[in-house]
């Protein structure tokens, strides 16, 4: 047993020495050069070319060059949309760089045309993902830009992994908000000059089709700074309760998050607010 352990130790030392020799090093380097292609099976996208930021900047449509832009580190050839992305086009400021943040921030200054996604809202993160899918569907994927989202081997950086976590949270939040909309559908809204506004509930208010109409209430959602108008049940069990449960047959009228609009009748399906 001791002999075997000794031999394994010697073998390990020999292998380590071999890996540092000029003969073996090219083989090791060749393996590392394959990492970008191996990573495609991990990330789900073909890596393609790896461009530095300076190389990407050269593809701005000037002097007949092709037109590239990047989002989330993915580089796309948008030359087919030269009218929009070429010089003088409405989206030319996106070309030759990764301006991920600007796709949702609307800040097209030098300070805003950056990759960083820190501090963005859930809807912003979902918006970036939608833009990325748009370019994947409509333009040729060239490769990746080395820097914020991918390293020199085309492998994801910590920033890329952080964005994926942000996206996961955003999708979870979207599902939660959709459930909330179905439970407390938004009110219908109408405004007429010199008359005022009207809020009302129907079986299709807020785009949510159901078999009850409900009544308008100010809904103070946890985590939201302003209330929204929600249609709440005015009879039967509270939302989320079993139909067979013991209840007062007042629906969600007694929900502490719901408040009656001033000047609106408690059981009316509509509220008027005159100017």
ChimeraX attribute file (.defattr): number of C-alpha atoms within 10 A of each C-alpha:
attribute: neighborCount
match mode: 1-to-1
recipient: residues
	/A:1	6
	/A:2	7
	/A:3	8
	/A:4	9
	/A:5	10
	/A:6	11
	/A:7	12
	/A:8	12
	/A:9	11
	/A:10	12
	/A:11	12
	/A:12	12
	/A:13	11
	/A:14	11
	/A:15	10
	/A:16	11
	/A:17	11
	/A:18	13
	/A:19	14
	/A:20	11
	/A:21	10
	/A:22	9
	/A:23	10
	/A:24	12
	/A:25	13
	/A:26	12
	/A:27	12
	/A:28	12
	/A:29	10
	/A:30	10
	/A:31	11
	/A:32	13
	/A:33	14
	/A:34	12
	/A:35	14
	/A:36	22
	/A:37	17
	/A:38	16
	/A:39	17
	/A:40	15
	/A:41	11
	/A:42	11
	/A:43	11
	/A:44	8
	/A:45	14
	/A:46	17
	/A:47	23
	/A:48	16
	/A:49	14
	/A:50	21
	/A:51	19
	/A:52	13
	/A:53	15
	/A:54	12
	/A:55	13
	/A:56	22
	/A:57	17
	/A:58	16
	/A:59	21
	/A:60	24
	/A:61	20
	/A:62	11
	/A:63	7
	/A:64	9
	/A:65	12
	/A:66	17
	/A:67	26
	/A:68	26
	/A:69	28
	/A:70	26
	/A:71	25
	/A:72	24
	/A:73	26
	/A:74	24
	/A:75	28
	/A:76	22
	/A:77	20
	/A:78	25
	/A:79	20
	/A:80	14
	/A:81	14
	/A:82	16
	/A:83	14
	/A:84	14
	/A:85	22
	/A:86	25
	/A:87	16
	/A:88	11
	/A:89	12
	/A:90	11
	/A:91	15
	/A:92	18
	/A:93	20
	/A:94	23
	/A:95	24
	/A:96	22
	/A:97	25
	/A:98	28
	/A:99	25
	/A:100	25
	/A:101	23
	/A:102	23
	/A:103	20
	/A:104	18
	/A:105	14
	/A:106	10
	/A:107	14
	/A:108	16
	/A:109	10
	/A:110	10
	/A:111	9
	/A:112	16
	/A:113	20
	/A:114	20
	/A:115	21
	/A:116	18
	/A:117	21
	/A:118	12
	/A:119	8
	/A:120	13
	/A:121	13
	/A:122	17
	/A:123	15
	/A:124	18
	/A:125	23
	/A:126	19
	/A:127	15
	/A:128	21
	/A:129	17
	/A:130	12
	/A:131	16
	/A:132	19
	/A:133	11
	/A:134	11
	/A:135	19
	/A:136	15
	/A:137	10
	/A:138	13
	/A:139	15
	/A:140	15
	/A:141	21
	/A:142	19
	/A:143	20
	/A:144	31
	/A:145	28
	/A:146	23
	/A:147	18
	/A:148	17
	/A:149	24
	/A:150	21
	/A:151	17
	/A:152	16
	/A:153	17
	/A:154	27
	/A:155	21
	/A:156	20
	/A:157	15
	/A:158	13
	/A:159	18
	/A:160	17
	/A:161	12
	/A:162	14
	/A:163	18
	/A:164	14
	/A:165	11
	/A:166	19
	/A:167	20
	/A:168	15
	/A:169	15
	/A:170	18
	/A:171	15
	/A:172	12
	/A:173	14
	/A:174	15
	/A:175	12
	/A:176	11
	/A:177	12
	/A:178	12
	/A:179	12
	/A:180	13
	/A:181	16
	/A:182	16
	/A:183	17
	/A:184	22
	/A:185	27
	/A:186	25
	/A:187	29
	/A:188	19
	/A:189	15
	/A:190	11
	/A:191	13
	/A:192	10
	/A:193	8
	/A:194	8
	/A:195	11
	/A:196	12
	/A:197	15
	/A:198	16
	/A:199	22
	/A:200	23
	/A:201	26
	/A:202	22
	/A:203	15
	/A:204	16
	/A:205	19
	/A:206	19
	/A:207	14
	/A:208	15
	/A:209	13
	/A:210	12
	/A:211	8
	/A:212	15
	/A:213	20
	/A:214	27
	/A:215	26
	/A:216	34
	/A:217	31
	/A:218	19
	/A:219	22
	/A:220	17
	/A:221	13
	/A:222	9
	/A:223	6
	/A:224	9
	/A:225	8
	/A:226	10
	/A:227	15
	/A:228	16
	/A:229	24
	/A:230	26
	/A:231	33
	/A:232	29
	/A:233	21
	/A:234	22
	/A:235	15
	/A:236	17
	/A:237	19
	/A:238	22
	/A:239	15
	/A:240	7
	/A:241	12
	/A:242	10
	/A:243	11
	/A:244	8
	/A:245	10
	/A:246	10
	/A:247	14
	/A:248	12
	/A:249	13
	/A:250	15
	/A:251	18
	/A:252	23
	/A:253	21
	/A:254	12
	/A:255	13
	/A:256	9
	/A:257	14
	/A:258	21
	/A:259	17
	/A:260	15
	/A:261	15
	/A:262	11
	/A:263	9
	/A:264	16
	/A:265	14
	/A:266	17
	/A:267	12
	/A:268	13
	/A:269	20
	/A:270	21
	/A:271	21
	/A:272	17
	/A:273	14
	/A:274	12
	/A:275	9
